[in-house]
Amino acid sequence: MKSKLRALWNHPAGPKTIHFWAPTFKWGLSIANISDFSKPPETLSYPQQAVIATSGIIWSRYCFVIKPWNLNLFCVNSAMASTGFYQLARKLHHDYSAPVAPEPLPPPPAERD
């Protein structure tokens, strides 16, 4: 066990580097987006969720371009993309699948004397 902890500590993307701490703190964004699952869909923002989803996709790809590969960064960005797309789907479903209000009934004809 001690050798595994030492290997993690000395890894190029380990806790001694920004490559570890930046994605670790970025989990806060994903957790905040998950906590918004209980919000009503009408309060969600298309631009905000689109940026979260797009950013997640772009940076997930970047995780495998940089050396060393940063799996923590990949996981957090995948979570961001997933939660962003889920929130967008909730918003779209709410906005475009909302029940249509029925037309009011015409008034009854006036009674004759």
C-alpha positions in Angstrom: 0.0 0.0 0.0 2.8 2.4 0.9 4.4 2.0 -2.6 1.0 2.8 -4.3 0.6 6.0 -2.3 4.2 7.0 -3.1 3.6 6.3 -6.8 0.5 8.5 -6.7 2.3 11.2 -4.8 5.2 11.3 -7.3 3.1 10.9 -10.4 3.4 13.7 -13.0 -0.3 14.4 -12.5 -0.3 13.7 -8.8 -1.2 15.9 -5.8 2.1 17.9 -6.0 1.0 19.4 -9.3 -1.6 21.7 -10.7 -2.6 18.8 -13.0 -4.2 17.2 -9.9 -5.7 20.2 -8.1 -7.3 22.1 -11.0 -9.6 19.2 -12.0 -10.3 18.3 -8.4 -11.7 21.8 -7.7 -13.5 21.7 -11.0 -15.7 18.9 -9.6 -17.4 21.8 -7.8 -19.0 22.9 -11.1 -20.3 19.4 -11.8 -21.7 19.0 -8.3 -23.4 22.4 -8.6 -24.9 21.4 -11.9 -26.1 18.1 -10.3 -27.7 20.1 -7.4 -29.6 22.0 -10.1 -31.4 18.8 -11.1 -34.0 19.7 -8.5 -34.6 23.2 -10.0 -37.6 23.8 -12.1 -36.6 23.6 -15.8 -37.9 27.1 -16.6 -35.2 28.6 -14.4 -32.4 26.9 -16.4 -30.4 28.9 -18.9 -29.7 27.6 -22.5 -26.5 29.6 -22.9 -25.1 28.5 -19.5 -25.8 24.8 -20.1 -24.6 24.9 -23.7 -21.3 26.3 -22.5 -21.0 23.7 -19.8 -21.7 20.8 -22.2 -19.4 22.2 -24.9 -16.6 22.9 -22.5 -16.9 19.4 -21.1 -16.6 17.9 -24.6 -13.7 20.1 -25.7 -11.6 19.6 -22.5 -12.4 15.8 -22.4 -10.6 15.5 -25.7 -7.7 17.7 -24.6 -7.1 15.3 -21.6 -5.7 12.8 -24.0 -3.6 15.3 -26.0 -1.6 16.5 -23.1 1.2 14.4 -21.5 0.8 12.8 -19.0 -2.8 11.8 -19.6 -5.0 13.3 -16.9 -7.8 10.9 -16.1 -9.1 13.1 -13.3 -9.5 15.9 -15.8 -11.2 13.6 -18.2 -13.7 12.3 -15.6 -14.7 15.8 -14.4 -15.1 17.1 -18.0 -17.2 14.1 -19.0 -19.3 14.7 -15.9 -19.7 18.4 -17.0 -20.7 17.4 -20.5 -23.2 14.9 -19.2 -24.8 17.2 -16.7 -24.9 20.0 -19.2 -26.6 17.9 -21.9 -29.1 16.5 -19.3 -30.0 20.0 -18.2 -30.4 21.1 -21.8 -32.7 18.1 -22.5 -34.8 19.0 -19.4 -35.1 22.6 -20.6 -35.9 21.6 -24.2 -38.5 19.1 -23.0 -40.1 21.7 -20.8 -40.2 24.4 -23.4 -41.3 22.3 -26.4 -43.4 19.6 -24.8 -45.4 21.8 -22.6 -49.2 21.1 -22.8 -51.1 23.5 -24.9 -53.7 25.4 -23.1 -57.2 24.5 -24.4 -59.2 27.1 -26.2 -61.9 28.6 -24.1 -65.4 27.3 -24.9 -67.8 29.8 -26.6 -70.4 31.3 -24.3 -73.7 29.4 -24.3 -76.4 30.9 -26.5 -78.7 33.4 -24.9 -82.1 32.0 -23.8 -85.1 33.2 -25.7 -88.1 34.6 -23.8 
